[in-house]
């Protein structure tokens, strides 16, 4: 989140596994958890060969996390199995546009205007990727809400999860 001073502040860290979703209150945890636990957490999650971490534009998230918790910086600057889905999505979109441009025009192909502006209504970024492969875009209505204010509202928690 962006603070009133214009700096990026980390209010919440979202993590998900196949079976559970975790929302870590990064406004409170640094005062409650010793640095050694944060270092171990970062080592196991980001610098381990055993854990696969997926994110969208995750490099920026890792930078914000390192600024918020400097003790984790070492692990965050040497990620092992971290995959950024943004370049994948950009490559797929670029290839689809190229295929659409080369395809002969008929009733089953895209019109030139659609190829130039595919699915303008679907949004951008992760939401567009989710819609493409899951059928519905993400609800981004709470993206710019006040993530530093506690307690979080129920709709913020649902959005973050």
N, C-alpha and C positions, 0 to 999 in steps of 0.2 A: 504494500500500500504506500501511497505517497503522503508524507506528513505535511503539516501546514508550512513547514520550512522548505518544502520542495525536495527533501531527501526521501529515499526509499526506506521505509520501515517495514519490518517483517511482523505481521500481526498473527498469521496463522500458517502452519505448515500442514499440507494435506498429503497423506500417504494412503495408498490402497494396496491390498493384496488380493488374491483370488477370493478370499473369504471374509475380509474385514476392511473397514475404512477407519483411519485414525486422523483426528484433527488435533494438532498440537498447538496450544496457546503460547506462541513465541513472545508475547508481550509479558507473560508471567514466568515461563519456565526458566529463563536464564538466571533469575533470582532464586529459584528453588532447587535447581539441579547443578551439581558440581561440574566443572569443566571436564573432568575425566570421563564423566558419563556422556557428555556431548561428543567428545573425541571418539569414544568407543562406538557411539551411534553412527557418526559420520564414516568411520572406518568400515563398519559392517555394511552400511547401506550403499556408500558411494565408491569406496576403494577396495571392495571385495570382488573376487572372481566368482563368488557363489551367488550373488544377488544381481538380477537384471533390473535396472531402473529405466522406466520410460517416462518421457516428458515431452512437452511441446514448447519449443524455445527454452529449453531447460538450462542453457548456459547462463542466461540472465537470472534465473531463479537461484542457481548455485552461487552467483556473485552476490546477490542480495543476502542469501543465507550466510555466506562467509563474512559479510559486513556486519550482520546482526550477531553472529557468534564467531568472533575471530579465532577462538580455540579450535574450530573445525576447519579452518582455512587449508591446512596441509592436505587433509583427506579430500577436500572439495576441489583442489587444484590438480589432483591426479586420479580422476574417476576411471574406473576399470570397465564396467559393463553398463554404461549410461548411454541410452539411445535417444536422440532427439528426433521426434516425429515430424518436425517442421520441414527439414530438407526433403524427407520422403514425400510429404504432401505437395511441396512445391514441384518436385520432379514429376510426380504423377499428373498434376495439373498441366504442367508444361507439355508433357507427352500427349495428353488428351487433346490439348489445343492443336498440337502439330498434326495429330491423326485427323482431327475434325477439319483442318484446313486442306489436307490432302485428299480427303474422302470425296468422291463424286457426289454431287447434289442429287438426291432423289427423295422420295417420300419418307424413307426410313432414316435419313441422315439429318444432322443438325443444319439449321439455316446459318448463314454466315454471321448474323447478328448474335445468335446463341453461342456460336463458337468463340466469338470475340468477347462476350460477356457471359460466361457460363454461370447459371444459377445465381444471379445477382442477389436474389432475395435470401439466399442461405447464409449470408454473413461471411466472415473471414476466419482465418486461423483454425483453431481446434474445433470450434463449432461447425465450421464447414466440413472438416475432415470427419467428424462424428456423423454428420448428416449423410455424407456420401456413403459411409460404410455401415451405419446403424439405422438410417432411415429418418431420423429426426435431429434437428440442430439442438445444441445446448441452450438452456435458458440462461441468458447472460444478464438478467434484470438486476441481480445483486452484485455484479462485478465491481461497480464503483461505489458500493455502500461503505459506510464507516467501519472498517475492520479493526480499528483500534479501540472502539467503544465496547465496554463490557457491562453486562453480559451481552453476548451475541444474540440477535433475534433468532427465532426458530427458522425463519425463511433463509437467513444467512447460513445457518448450520446445514440445512437441507441443500442449499446451493453449493456449499463447500464440499459436502460429501458426495 
